[in-house]
Every structure is written in C-alpha cells, then in structure tokens.
C-alpha cells in the first residue's frame, strides 16, 4: 500500500444490516483498491436513514468476511461545515437557486411527455424574489438546486466504458437543510483522496451529475467501476425481505462467513475461500457484467460452491 497510489472506498448508508449484495460490492471495492496498492477507506453515509446499531453491525460484517480498511471511519454527519462551504462556493458563482417544488409537483413535472425522463425541468429557476417570498409565506421550505449549465456529461467506467449521462439541476441541500447525497459524495471523495469509486451499478446514472459537480468545484474526477447488483428471484434488487440475505441470517442456517465469501467469489467467477484468495485470483476484466440472481429460499444452499 502506498498513499501516493490513491484510495478506494466503500460508503455504506447505516440504514440496516448488509445483505449479500452489499457484501459483494464491498468485497469488490476492497479487492479493486488492494489490487492496485491503494488505501481502502470506509465512509459512513449517515445524513439520512440511520438505524441504531447498524453502523457497528455493518463494520463487524466487513471484518467477518475478511475485509480491512485504513484509518478511522469517516462519518458524513461530522462533516457538515465542508458541505456548507462547497454549497456557498457554488452559490457565490451564481450556480444555485432555491426550489420550492413539492415532491408531488416534481413527480408530475418529471413524468411529463417532454424533457428528459426524471430530470428536474427547472421550474423554480426563474422565480422572482416576490414569488419566493410568497412560497415562504405559505410555509414552504426551499431546497437548493444546482443551476446546471449543461444537460449531459460523459464519464469513463472500467466496466461500462464511456458513459454519457444526464445532468440536471440536482438538489444540493434538501428542504430540511441537510446536504444532499450527490453533493456530499463529491466533497468527501475529494477530501479523502479517493480516486477510485467501485459501487453498485444502480448508481451509474447519477455519476455524470457527480462528476460534473466535481468539475464545478475544481475537484478531480475519480475513476469509476460500477459493478452488477444482486437480484432476487423476481429480478428485483435484493432486499431484506428476500429471506436469509444477511450474514446473521446465514449464520442461523449454519452457513459461516467463510462459506458466504466462497459463494460471493463463486458468483464473480472466482474459486476462493477467503477474501485474500479472492484478491489474488480475481481479474477485473473478466468479472460478470450481468447481475447475480439468487434462488428463492435464501440462496446459498443453491449457490454455494461444491
Ligand atoms: N451510500 C450509498 C449507498 O449505500 C453509496 C454511495 C456511493 O458509493 O457513492 O447506496
């Protein structure tokens, strides 16, 4: 490991126990970083949806599957002044505006037949100060949005290649005053020296927004690798309700963390019994590009390596 070689990271939200999909992504993020001689950092994204005790259980699970990390764990809740600074900088550059739209109004606007799907259409971009005052008088609280100067941005992804995606007036600070994920992640990756982001491919579509934000803040854009998710038997993203999907559930079935690692490695086309073996043997160019679809009854009985 060499600090000048940069860092990778895993950035879980402490909203509950990890399921096998989270553990599989963590294993990959760790293996990518370690294979490149990078530091591997952990960041707890606790601005939202925190469940008591979840952070410690998540860290324990990572240790149980043989992952290690460098330095103290960073918590976003301890970094609010840094997000504020970044938001102020964008505001001073004329790149923000207040948005009073309700969730419902946004939903209606973003599903309108014109305009890119899901992109905020800029309803509040041109509000006058008296219109803003009127909204405030109605008791509406303003979110702060980016005044984006483009509608697309291209990023490079190790698995997906060049990816051109939508950029819109992303929320920087929510109506309740909490900095938004897309802003915090950009500020934190840069502050932590993260130059390699390995995460689930459900986040690929948000990545052009984040990379664009980084350029506006004069921050470097990391290298990305968006890895396939784990799906349940119906093809939906794995969730707690899908049965025995956590390490604790698996333990109750008599399946050890080592066996879980073996199954995760197997799902990635690698024969390995430990994370260390996985690291030695995996080849990022040959990782599956398709999601791993689990069986119906809590899976590992089916998917365990022979
Ligand atoms: N905290 C996010 C999640 O748990 C991940 C964010 C990221 O890796 O950038 O889904």
py3Dmol code that shows the C-alpha trace and the ligand (Angstrom):
import py3Dmol

protein = """\
ATOM      1  CA  UNK A   1       0.000   0.000   0.000  1.00  0.00           C
ATOM      2  CA  UNK A   2       1.279   3.407  -0.972  1.00  0.00           C
ATOM      3  CA  UNK A   3      -0.534   6.659  -0.166  1.00  0.00           C
ATOM      4  CA  UNK A   4       0.567   8.173  -3.470  1.00  0.00           C
ATOM      5  CA  UNK A   5      -1.318   5.422  -5.275  1.00  0.00           C
ATOM      6  CA  UNK A   6      -4.607   6.946  -4.133  1.00  0.00           C
ATOM      7  CA  UNK A   7      -7.531   5.330  -2.423  1.00  0.00           C
ATOM      8  CA  UNK A   8     -10.631   3.313  -2.999  1.00  0.00           C
ATOM      9  CA  UNK A   9     -13.566   3.312  -0.644  1.00  0.00           C
ATOM     10  CA  UNK A  10     -16.787   1.747   0.455  1.00  0.00           C
ATOM     11  CA  UNK A  11     -19.512   4.152   1.571  1.00  0.00           C
ATOM     12  CA  UNK A  12     -22.470   2.395   3.147  1.00  0.00           C
ATOM     13  CA  UNK A  13     -25.603   4.042   4.499  1.00  0.00           C
ATOM     14  CA  UNK A  14     -26.223   2.731   8.027  1.00  0.00           C
ATOM     15  CA  UNK A  15     -29.889   2.103   7.371  1.00  0.00           C
ATOM     16  CA  UNK A  16     -29.872  -1.568   8.329  1.00  0.00           C
ATOM     17  CA  UNK A  17     -27.853  -4.756   8.121  1.00  0.00           C
ATOM     18  CA  UNK A  18     -25.915  -5.529   4.962  1.00  0.00           C
ATOM     19  CA  UNK A  19     -27.380  -8.070   2.612  1.00  0.00           C
ATOM     20  CA  UNK A  20     -25.333 -10.245   0.316  1.00  0.00           C
ATOM     21  CA  UNK A  21     -25.459  -7.639  -2.449  1.00  0.00           C
ATOM     22  CA  UNK A  22     -23.861  -5.026  -0.194  1.00  0.00           C
ATOM     23  CA  UNK A  23     -21.214  -7.509   0.931  1.00  0.00           C
ATOM     24  CA  UNK A  24     -20.436  -8.477  -2.645  1.00  0.00           C
ATOM     25  CA  UNK A  25     -19.979  -4.836  -3.653  1.00  0.00           C
ATOM     26  CA  UNK A  26     -17.800  -4.221  -0.581  1.00  0.00           C
ATOM     27  CA  UNK A  27     -15.648  -7.245  -1.463  1.00  0.00           C
ATOM     28  CA  UNK A  28     -15.146  -5.857  -4.965  1.00  0.00           C
ATOM     29  CA  UNK A  29     -14.408  -2.302  -3.805  1.00  0.00           C
ATOM     30  CA  UNK A  30     -11.816  -3.676  -1.388  1.00  0.00           C
ATOM     31  CA  UNK A  31     -10.279  -6.013  -3.965  1.00  0.00           C
ATOM     32  CA  UNK A  32     -10.003  -3.297  -6.638  1.00  0.00           C
ATOM     33  CA  UNK A  33      -8.265  -0.958  -4.194  1.00  0.00           C
ATOM     34  CA  UNK A  34      -5.931  -3.550  -2.736  1.00  0.00           C
ATOM     35  CA  UNK A  35      -5.047  -4.997  -6.137  1.00  0.00           C
ATOM     36  CA  UNK A  36      -3.927  -1.506  -7.164  1.00  0.00           C
ATOM     37  CA  UNK A  37      -1.954  -0.955  -3.960  1.00  0.00           C
ATOM     38  CA  UNK A  38      -4.367   1.761  -2.896  1.00  0.00           C
ATOM     39  CA  UNK A  39      -5.613   2.638   0.553  1.00  0.00           C
ATOM     40  CA  UNK A  40      -9.114   1.401   1.251  1.00  0.00           C
ATOM     41  CA  UNK A  41     -11.321   3.809   3.186  1.00  0.00           C
ATOM     42  CA  UNK A  42     -14.691   3.473   4.843  1.00  0.00           C
ATOM     43  CA  UNK A  43     -17.189   6.283   4.922  1.00  0.00           C
ATOM     44  CA  UNK A  44     -20.471   6.032   6.748  1.00  0.00           C
ATOM     45  CA  UNK A  45     -23.124   7.974   4.841  1.00  0.00           C
ATOM     46  CA  UNK A  46     -25.299   8.843   7.798  1.00  0.00           C
ATOM     47  CA  UNK A  47     -27.018  12.028   6.649  1.00  0.00           C
ATOM     48  CA  UNK A  48     -30.187  10.056   6.111  1.00  0.00           C
ATOM     49  CA  UNK A  49     -31.911   6.835   7.193  1.00  0.00           C
ATOM     50  CA  UNK A  50     -29.829   5.859  10.198  1.00  0.00           C
ATOM     51  CA  UNK A  51     -30.795   2.761  12.157  1.00  0.00           C
ATOM     52  CA  UNK A  52     -29.361   2.474  15.620  1.00  0.00           C
ATOM     53  CA  UNK A  53     -26.583  -0.112  15.873  1.00  0.00           C
ATOM     54  CA  UNK A  54     -26.460  -0.670  12.115  1.00  0.00           C
ATOM     55  CA  UNK A  55     -23.095   1.003  11.609  1.00  0.00           C
ATOM     56  CA  UNK A  56     -21.334  -1.280  14.080  1.00  0.00           C
ATOM     57  CA  UNK A  57     -23.022  -4.377  12.692  1.00  0.00           C
ATOM     58  CA  UNK A  58     -22.004  -3.360   9.176  1.00  0.00           C
ATOM     59  CA  UNK A  59     -18.374  -2.882  10.207  1.00  0.00           C
ATOM     60  CA  UNK A  60     -18.436  -6.218  12.038  1.00  0.00           C
ATOM     61  CA  UNK A  61     -19.777  -7.914   8.915  1.00  0.00           C
ATOM     62  CA  UNK A  62     -16.994  -6.466   6.770  1.00  0.00           C
ATOM     63  CA  UNK A  63     -14.444  -7.758   9.262  1.00  0.00           C
ATOM     64  CA  UNK A  64     -16.166 -11.142   9.370  1.00  0.00           C
ATOM     65  CA  UNK A  65     -15.750 -11.570   5.618  1.00  0.00           C
ATOM     66  CA  UNK A  66     -12.082 -10.645   5.855  1.00  0.00           C
ATOM     67  CA  UNK A  67     -12.043  -7.022   4.688  1.00  0.00           C
ATOM     68  CA  UNK A  68      -9.831  -4.430   6.318  1.00  0.00           C
ATOM     69  CA  UNK A  69      -9.579  -0.685   5.895  1.00  0.00           C
ATOM     70  CA  UNK A  70      -7.161   2.128   6.543  1.00  0.00           C
ATOM     71  CA  UNK A  71      -7.515   4.822   9.152  1.00  0.00           C
ATOM     72  CA  UNK A  72     -10.594   5.874  11.043  1.00  0.00           C
ATOM     73  CA  UNK A  73     -14.074   5.570   9.591  1.00  0.00           C
ATOM     74  CA  UNK A  74     -15.374   8.901   8.304  1.00  0.00           C
ATOM     75  CA  UNK A  75     -18.953   9.894   9.160  1.00  0.00           C
ATOM     76  CA  UNK A  76     -20.775  12.377   6.976  1.00  0.00           C
ATOM     77  CA  UNK A  77     -22.716  13.735   9.952  1.00  0.00           C
ATOM     78  CA  UNK A  78     -19.395  15.107  11.243  1.00  0.00           C
ATOM     79  CA  UNK A  79     -18.616  16.958   8.036  1.00  0.00           C
ATOM     80  CA  UNK A  80     -21.473  19.420   7.667  1.00  0.00           C
ATOM     81  CA  UNK A  81     -19.245  22.552   7.507  1.00  0.00           C
ATOM     82  CA  UNK A  82     -17.420  21.112   4.491  1.00  0.00           C
ATOM     83  CA  UNK A  83     -20.645  20.615   2.585  1.00  0.00           C
ATOM     84  CA  UNK A  84     -21.778  24.103   3.529  1.00  0.00           C
ATOM     85  CA  UNK A  85     -18.528  25.532   2.188  1.00  0.00           C
ATOM     86  CA  UNK A  86     -18.939  23.760  -1.143  1.00  0.00           C
ATOM     87  CA  UNK A  87     -22.552  24.948  -1.418  1.00  0.00           C
ATOM     88  CA  UNK A  88     -21.503  28.521  -0.605  1.00  0.00           C
ATOM     89  CA  UNK A  89     -18.875  28.381  -3.284  1.00  0.00           C
ATOM     90  CA  UNK A  90     -21.388  27.290  -5.899  1.00  0.00           C
ATOM     91  CA  UNK A  91     -23.825  29.953  -4.701  1.00  0.00           C
ATOM     92  CA  UNK A  92     -21.171  32.680  -4.948  1.00  0.00           C
ATOM     93  CA  UNK A  93     -20.515  31.562  -8.513  1.00  0.00           C
ATOM     94  CA  UNK A  94     -24.220  32.024  -9.325  1.00  0.00           C
ATOM     95  CA  UNK A  95     -24.706  28.283  -9.701  1.00  0.00           C
ATOM     96  CA  UNK A  96     -27.565  27.637  -7.291  1.00  0.00           C
ATOM     97  CA  UNK A  97     -31.205  28.553  -6.840  1.00  0.00           C
ATOM     98  CA  UNK A  98     -33.949  27.887  -4.357  1.00  0.00           C
ATOM     99  CA  UNK A  99     -36.583  25.372  -5.301  1.00  0.00           C
ATOM    100  CA  UNK A 100     -39.970  25.280  -3.594  1.00  0.00           C
ATOM    101  CA  UNK A 101     -41.469  22.410  -5.548  1.00  0.00           C
ATOM    102  CA  UNK A 102     -43.115  19.675  -3.550  1.00  0.00           C
ATOM    103  CA  UNK A 103     -42.246  16.046  -4.185  1.00  0.00           C
ATOM    104  CA  UNK A 104     -45.544  15.632  -5.928  1.00  0.00           C
ATOM    105  CA  UNK A 105     -45.027  18.600  -8.217  1.00  0.00           C
ATOM    106  CA  UNK A 106     -41.625  17.255  -9.185  1.00  0.00           C
ATOM    107  CA  UNK A 107     -43.058  13.818  -9.888  1.00  0.00           C
ATOM    108  CA  UNK A 108     -45.688  15.315 -12.135  1.00  0.00           C
ATOM    109  CA  UNK A 109     -43.165  17.524 -13.915  1.00  0.00           C
ATOM    110  CA  UNK A 110     -40.580  14.792 -14.441  1.00  0.00           C
ATOM    111  CA  UNK A 111     -43.075  12.372 -15.954  1.00  0.00           C
ATOM    112  CA  UNK A 112     -44.335  14.966 -18.442  1.00  0.00           C
ATOM    113  CA  UNK A 113     -44.034  13.839 -22.066  1.00  0.00           C
ATOM    114  CA  UNK A 114     -41.429  16.455 -22.986  1.00  0.00           C
ATOM    115  CA  UNK A 115     -37.989  16.739 -21.466  1.00  0.00           C
ATOM    116  CA  UNK A 116     -35.574  14.021 -20.399  1.00  0.00           C
ATOM    117  CA  UNK A 117     -37.125  11.380 -18.135  1.00  0.00           C
ATOM    118  CA  UNK A 118     -36.564  12.054 -14.496  1.00  0.00           C
ATOM    119  CA  UNK A 119     -34.701  15.337 -14.989  1.00  0.00           C
ATOM    120  CA  UNK A 120     -35.892  18.282 -12.942  1.00  0.00           C
ATOM    121  CA  UNK A 121     -37.261  20.683 -15.555  1.00  0.00           C
ATOM    122  CA  UNK A 122     -36.082  23.839 -13.816  1.00  0.00           C
ATOM    123  CA  UNK A 123     -39.489  25.025 -12.659  1.00  0.00           C
ATOM    124  CA  UNK A 124     -38.047  27.311  -9.959  1.00  0.00           C
ATOM    125  CA  UNK A 125     -35.035  28.546 -11.950  1.00  0.00           C
ATOM    126  CA  UNK A 126     -36.604  31.860 -12.797  1.00  0.00           C
ATOM    127  CA  UNK A 127     -38.642  32.691  -9.700  1.00  0.00           C
ATOM    128  CA  UNK A 128     -38.649  36.340  -8.755  1.00  0.00           C
ATOM    129  CA  UNK A 129     -37.887  37.373  -5.210  1.00  0.00           C
ATOM    130  CA  UNK A 130     -41.543  38.171  -4.585  1.00  0.00           C
ATOM    131  CA  UNK A 131     -42.590  34.712  -5.806  1.00  0.00           C
ATOM    132  CA  UNK A 132     -40.039  33.195  -3.464  1.00  0.00           C
ATOM    133  CA  UNK A 133     -41.351  35.310  -0.598  1.00  0.00           C
ATOM    134  CA  UNK A 134     -44.853  34.119  -1.379  1.00  0.00           C
ATOM    135  CA  UNK A 135     -43.820  30.469  -1.213  1.00  0.00           C
ATOM    136  CA  UNK A 136     -42.082  31.117   2.070  1.00  0.00           C
ATOM    137  CA  UNK A 137     -45.198  32.819   3.417  1.00  0.00           C
ATOM    138  CA  UNK A 138     -47.112  29.647   2.535  1.00  0.00           C
ATOM    139  CA  UNK A 139     -44.731  27.791   4.807  1.00  0.00           C
ATOM    140  CA  UNK A 140     -42.858  26.004   2.030  1.00  0.00           C
ATOM    141  CA  UNK A 141     -39.230  25.255   2.707  1.00  0.00           C
ATOM    142  CA  UNK A 142     -36.746  25.684  -0.102  1.00  0.00           C
ATOM    143  CA  UNK A 143     -34.311  23.098  -1.310  1.00  0.00           C
ATOM    144  CA  UNK A 144     -31.200  24.444  -3.003  1.00  0.00           C
ATOM    145  CA  UNK A 145     -30.515  23.236  -6.532  1.00  0.00           C
ATOM    146  CA  UNK A 146     -27.595  23.430  -8.882  1.00  0.00           C
ATOM    147  CA  UNK A 147     -28.093  25.757 -11.838  1.00  0.00           C
ATOM    148  CA  UNK A 148     -26.558  23.280 -14.264  1.00  0.00           C
ATOM    149  CA  UNK A 149     -25.049  24.712 -17.407  1.00  0.00           C
ATOM    150  CA  UNK A 150     -25.272  21.539 -19.379  1.00  0.00           C
ATOM    151  CA  UNK A 151     -27.623  18.632 -19.756  1.00  0.00           C
ATOM    152  CA  UNK A 152     -25.144  15.798 -20.294  1.00  0.00           C
ATOM    153  CA  UNK A 153     -21.720  14.799 -19.059  1.00  0.00           C
ATOM    154  CA  UNK A 154     -19.512  11.870 -20.008  1.00  0.00           C
ATOM    155  CA  UNK A 155     -17.645   9.701 -17.565  1.00  0.00           C
ATOM    156  CA  UNK A 156     -15.369   6.715 -18.022  1.00  0.00           C
ATOM    157  CA  UNK A 157     -16.211   3.500 -16.235  1.00  0.00           C
ATOM    158  CA  UNK A 158     -13.942   0.473 -16.020  1.00  0.00           C
ATOM    159  CA  UNK A 159     -16.803  -1.888 -16.705  1.00  0.00           C
ATOM    160  CA  UNK A 160     -19.180   0.230 -18.775  1.00  0.00           C
ATOM    161  CA  UNK A 161     -16.662   2.181 -20.848  1.00  0.00           C
ATOM    162  CA  UNK A 162     -17.535   5.745 -21.875  1.00  0.00           C
ATOM    163  CA  UNK A 163     -20.888   6.608 -20.385  1.00  0.00           C
ATOM    164  CA  UNK A 164     -22.753   9.730 -21.401  1.00  0.00           C
ATOM    165  CA  UNK A 165     -25.465  10.547 -18.902  1.00  0.00           C
ATOM    166  CA  UNK A 166     -27.911  13.186 -17.948  1.00  0.00           C
ATOM    167  CA  UNK A 167     -27.081  16.200 -15.835  1.00  0.00           C
ATOM    168  CA  UNK A 168     -29.875  18.263 -14.346  1.00  0.00           C
ATOM    169  CA  UNK A 169     -30.419  20.813 -11.616  1.00  0.00           C
ATOM    170  CA  UNK A 170     -29.595  18.329  -8.909  1.00  0.00           C
ATOM    171  CA  UNK A 171     -30.536  19.084  -5.293  1.00  0.00           C
ATOM    172  CA  UNK A 172     -27.534  20.235  -3.258  1.00  0.00           C
ATOM    173  CA  UNK A 173     -29.316  20.899   0.017  1.00  0.00           C
ATOM    174  CA  UNK A 174     -32.648  19.414   0.876  1.00  0.00           C
ATOM    175  CA  UNK A 175     -35.616  21.374   2.173  1.00  0.00           C
ATOM    176  CA  UNK A 176     -34.798  20.204   5.714  1.00  0.00           C
ATOM    177  CA  UNK A 177     -31.348  21.798   5.436  1.00  0.00           C
ATOM    178  CA  UNK A 178     -29.435  18.510   5.116  1.00  0.00           C
ATOM    179  CA  UNK A 179     -26.838  18.383   2.327  1.00  0.00           C
ATOM    180  CA  UNK A 180     -27.858  16.046  -0.451  1.00  0.00           C
ATOM    181  CA  UNK A 181     -26.059  12.795  -1.198  1.00  0.00           C
ATOM    182  CA  UNK A 182     -24.851  13.884  -4.655  1.00  0.00           C
ATOM    183  CA  UNK A 183     -23.065  16.880  -3.174  1.00  0.00           C
ATOM    184  CA  UNK A 184     -21.673  15.136  -0.097  1.00  0.00           C
ATOM    185  CA  UNK A 185     -20.249  12.220  -2.046  1.00  0.00           C
ATOM    186  CA  UNK A 186     -18.306  14.555  -4.339  1.00  0.00           C
ATOM    187  CA  UNK A 187     -16.926  16.652  -1.493  1.00  0.00           C
ATOM    188  CA  UNK A 188     -15.957  13.590   0.537  1.00  0.00           C
ATOM    189  CA  UNK A 189     -14.325  11.568  -2.205  1.00  0.00           C
ATOM    190  CA  UNK A 190     -12.071  14.519  -2.991  1.00  0.00           C
ATOM    191  CA  UNK A 191     -11.341  15.286   0.672  1.00  0.00           C
ATOM    192  CA  UNK A 192     -10.399  11.674   1.330  1.00  0.00           C
ATOM    193  CA  UNK A 193      -8.154  11.422  -1.721  1.00  0.00           C
ATOM    194  CA  UNK A 194     -10.434   8.806  -3.249  1.00  0.00           C
ATOM    195  CA  UNK A 195      -9.547   8.316  -6.883  1.00  0.00           C
ATOM    196  CA  UNK A 196     -11.318   5.000  -7.383  1.00  0.00           C
ATOM    197  CA  UNK A 197     -15.051   4.555  -6.852  1.00  0.00           C
ATOM    198  CA  UNK A 198     -16.348   0.990  -7.033  1.00  0.00           C
ATOM    199  CA  UNK A 199     -20.060   0.706  -6.270  1.00  0.00           C
ATOM    200  CA  UNK A 200     -23.314  -0.832  -7.432  1.00  0.00           C
ATOM    201  CA  UNK A 201     -24.403  -0.082 -10.971  1.00  0.00           C
ATOM    202  CA  UNK A 202     -27.693   1.351  -9.724  1.00  0.00           C
ATOM    203  CA  UNK A 203     -25.625   4.496  -9.144  1.00  0.00           C
ATOM    204  CA  UNK A 204     -24.200   4.687 -12.665  1.00  0.00           C
ATOM    205  CA  UNK A 205     -26.946   7.034 -13.866  1.00  0.00           C
ATOM    206  CA  UNK A 206     -26.169   9.552 -11.076  1.00  0.00           C
ATOM    207  CA  UNK A 207     -22.468   9.540 -11.785  1.00  0.00           C
ATOM    208  CA  UNK A 208     -22.375  12.120 -14.608  1.00  0.00           C
ATOM    209  CA  UNK A 209     -24.075  14.592 -12.229  1.00  0.00           C
ATOM    210  CA  UNK A 210     -21.467  13.908  -9.586  1.00  0.00           C
ATOM    211  CA  UNK A 211     -18.555  14.187 -11.995  1.00  0.00           C
ATOM    212  CA  UNK A 212     -19.950  17.445 -13.357  1.00  0.00           C
ATOM    213  CA  UNK A 213     -20.314  18.791  -9.816  1.00  0.00           C
ATOM    214  CA  UNK A 214     -16.681  17.860  -9.170  1.00  0.00           C
ATOM    215  CA  UNK A 215     -15.575  19.946 -12.159  1.00  0.00           C
ATOM    216  CA  UNK A 216     -17.590  22.939 -10.910  1.00  0.00           C
ATOM    217  CA  UNK A 217     -15.845  22.647  -7.551  1.00  0.00           C
ATOM    218  CA  UNK A 218     -12.420  22.194  -9.187  1.00  0.00           C
ATOM    219  CA  UNK A 219     -12.140  18.712  -7.735  1.00  0.00           C
ATOM    220  CA  UNK A 220     -10.658  15.715  -9.524  1.00  0.00           C
ATOM    221  CA  UNK A 221     -12.990  13.123 -11.026  1.00  0.00           C
ATOM    222  CA  UNK A 222     -12.284   9.621  -9.705  1.00  0.00           C
ATOM    223  CA  UNK A 223     -12.090   6.507 -11.845  1.00  0.00           C
ATOM    224  CA  UNK A 224     -15.336   4.597 -11.651  1.00  0.00           C
ATOM    225  CA  UNK A 225     -16.271   0.939 -11.757  1.00  0.00           C
ATOM    226  CA  UNK A 226     -19.980   0.255 -11.400  1.00  0.00           C
ATOM    227  CA  UNK A 227     -20.462  -3.399 -10.620  1.00  0.00           C
ATOM    228  CA  UNK A 228     -23.549  -5.510 -11.229  1.00  0.00           C
ATOM    229  CA  UNK A 229     -26.075  -5.885  -8.450  1.00  0.00           C
ATOM    230  CA  UNK A 230     -27.549  -8.926  -6.812  1.00  0.00           C
ATOM    231  CA  UNK A 231     -31.188  -9.523  -7.716  1.00  0.00           C
ATOM    232  CA  UNK A 232     -33.863 -11.665  -6.145  1.00  0.00           C
ATOM    233  CA  UNK A 233     -35.726 -14.454  -7.890  1.00  0.00           C
ATOM    234  CA  UNK A 234     -38.179 -11.982  -9.431  1.00  0.00           C
ATOM    235  CA  UNK A 235     -35.398  -9.852 -10.873  1.00  0.00           C
ATOM    236  CA  UNK A 236     -35.765  -7.003  -8.363  1.00  0.00           C
ATOM    237  CA  UNK A 237     -32.885  -5.583  -6.378  1.00  0.00           C
ATOM    238  CA  UNK A 238     -32.137  -7.791  -3.382  1.00  0.00           C
ATOM    239  CA  UNK A 239     -33.740  -6.587  -0.150  1.00  0.00           C
ATOM    240  CA  UNK A 240     -34.048  -7.767   3.430  1.00  0.00           C
ATOM    241  CA  UNK A 241     -37.497  -9.214   2.771  1.00  0.00           C
ATOM    242  CA  UNK A 242     -35.981 -11.701   0.306  1.00  0.00           C
ATOM    243  CA  UNK A 243     -35.241 -14.221   3.020  1.00  0.00           C
ATOM    244  CA  UNK A 244     -31.953 -15.201   4.583  1.00  0.00           C
ATOM    245  CA  UNK A 245     -29.896 -12.475   2.970  1.00  0.00           C
ATOM    246  CA  UNK A 246     -27.752 -11.126   5.810  1.00  0.00           C
ATOM    247  CA  UNK A 247     -24.675 -12.666   7.345  1.00  0.00           C
ATOM    248  CA  UNK A 248     -26.639 -13.143  10.584  1.00  0.00           C
ATOM    249  CA  UNK A 249     -29.443 -14.940   8.698  1.00  0.00           C
ATOM    250  CA  UNK A 250     -26.873 -17.166   7.054  1.00  0.00           C
ATOM    251  CA  UNK A 251     -25.226 -17.957  10.390  1.00  0.00           C
ATOM    252  CA  UNK A 252     -28.595 -19.077  11.712  1.00  0.00           C
ATOM    253  CA  UNK A 253     -28.774 -21.511   8.822  1.00  0.00           C
ATOM    254  CA  UNK A 254     -25.358 -22.839   9.787  1.00  0.00           C
ATOM    255  CA  UNK A 255     -23.575 -21.087   6.937  1.00  0.00           C
ATOM    256  CA  UNK A 256     -20.318 -19.480   8.043  1.00  0.00           C
ATOM    257  CA  UNK A 257     -18.911 -16.166   6.801  1.00  0.00           C
ATOM    258  CA  UNK A 258     -16.203 -18.165   5.015  1.00  0.00           C
ATOM    259  CA  UNK A 259     -18.858 -20.063   3.110  1.00  0.00           C
ATOM    260  CA  UNK A 260     -20.530 -16.780   2.264  1.00  0.00           C
ATOM    261  CA  UNK A 261     -17.241 -15.429   0.883  1.00  0.00           C
ATOM    262  CA  UNK A 262     -16.850 -18.624  -1.147  1.00  0.00           C
ATOM    263  CA  UNK A 263     -20.318 -18.124  -2.611  1.00  0.00           C
ATOM    264  CA  UNK A 264     -19.737 -14.429  -3.340  1.00  0.00           C
ATOM    265  CA  UNK A 265     -16.444 -15.261  -5.046  1.00  0.00           C
ATOM    266  CA  UNK A 266     -18.115 -18.053  -6.997  1.00  0.00           C
ATOM    267  CA  UNK A 267     -20.792 -15.622  -8.182  1.00  0.00           C
ATOM    268  CA  UNK A 268     -17.954 -13.487  -9.529  1.00  0.00           C
ATOM    269  CA  UNK A 269     -16.376 -16.409 -11.356  1.00  0.00           C
ATOM    270  CA  UNK A 270     -13.567 -16.932  -8.839  1.00  0.00           C
ATOM    271  CA  UNK A 271     -12.743 -20.003  -6.763  1.00  0.00           C
ATOM    272  CA  UNK A 272     -11.741 -18.657  -3.379  1.00  0.00           C
ATOM    273  CA  UNK A 273     -12.453 -19.426   0.233  1.00  0.00           C
ATOM    274  CA  UNK A 274     -11.237 -16.182   1.708  1.00  0.00           C
ATOM    275  CA  UNK A 275     -11.235 -12.567   0.657  1.00  0.00           C
ATOM    276  CA  UNK A 276      -7.430 -12.721   0.459  1.00  0.00           C
ATOM    277  CA  UNK A 277      -7.670 -15.574  -2.054  1.00  0.00           C
ATOM    278  CA  UNK A 278     -10.298 -13.672  -3.970  1.00  0.00           C
ATOM    279  CA  UNK A 279      -7.965 -10.678  -4.159  1.00  0.00           C
ATOM    280  CA  UNK A 280      -5.146 -12.857  -5.512  1.00  0.00           C
ATOM    281  CA  UNK A 281      -7.292 -14.591  -8.088  1.00  0.00           C
ATOM    282  CA  UNK A 282      -9.845 -12.126  -9.395  1.00  0.00           C
ATOM    283  CA  UNK A 283      -9.442 -10.492 -12.781  1.00  0.00           C
ATOM    284  CA  UNK A 284     -11.459  -7.294 -13.181  1.00  0.00           C
ATOM    285  CA  UNK A 285     -11.559  -7.671 -16.942  1.00  0.00           C
ATOM    286  CA  UNK A 286     -13.389 -10.969 -16.521  1.00  0.00           C
ATOM    287  CA  UNK A 287     -15.961 -10.007 -13.938  1.00  0.00           C
ATOM    288  CA  UNK A 288     -19.524 -10.875 -14.889  1.00  0.00           C
ATOM    289  CA  UNK A 289     -21.393  -7.933 -16.428  1.00  0.00           C
ATOM    290  CA  UNK A 290     -24.770  -9.365 -15.546  1.00  0.00           C
ATOM    291  CA  UNK A 291     -26.457  -9.254 -12.141  1.00  0.00           C
ATOM    292  CA  UNK A 292     -26.310 -12.261  -9.865  1.00  0.00           C
ATOM    293  CA  UNK A 293     -29.809 -13.638  -9.495  1.00  0.00           C
ATOM    294  CA  UNK A 294     -30.355 -15.531  -6.281  1.00  0.00           C
ATOM    295  CA  UNK A 295     -32.581 -18.529  -5.778  1.00  0.00           C
ATOM    296  CA  UNK A 296     -35.823 -18.363  -3.890  1.00  0.00           C
ATOM    297  CA  UNK A 297     -35.023 -19.771  -0.476  1.00  0.00           C
ATOM    298  CA  UNK A 298     -32.331 -17.598   0.895  1.00  0.00           C
ATOM    299  CA  UNK A 299     -29.939 -18.734  -1.757  1.00  0.00           C
ATOM    300  CA  UNK A 300     -26.648 -20.054  -0.535  1.00  0.00           C
ATOM    301  CA  UNK A 301     -27.842 -23.627  -0.303  1.00  0.00           C
ATOM    302  CA  UNK A 302     -28.253 -23.365  -4.050  1.00  0.00           C
ATOM    303  CA  UNK A 303     -25.417 -21.171  -4.986  1.00  0.00           C
ATOM    304  CA  UNK A 304     -22.679 -22.421  -2.693  1.00  0.00           C
ATOM    305  CA  UNK A 305     -19.590 -23.719  -4.434  1.00  0.00           C
ATOM    306  CA  UNK A 306     -19.306 -27.508  -4.369  1.00  0.00           C
TER     307      UNK A 306
END
"""
ligand_1 = """\
10
LIG
N -24.266 5.349 0.485
C -24.638 4.847 -0.805
C -25.390 3.545 -0.640
O -25.255 2.888 0.382
C -23.447 4.548 -1.694
C -22.872 5.752 -2.228
C -21.624 5.559 -3.066
O -20.987 4.510 -3.041
O -21.268 6.549 -3.696
O -26.124 3.191 -1.537
"""
view = py3Dmol.view(width=600, height=400)
view.addModel(protein, "pdb")
view.setStyle({"model": 0}, {"cartoon": {"style": "trace"}})
view.addModel(ligand_1, "xyz")
view.setStyle({"model": 1}, {"stick": {}})
view.zoomTo()
view.show()
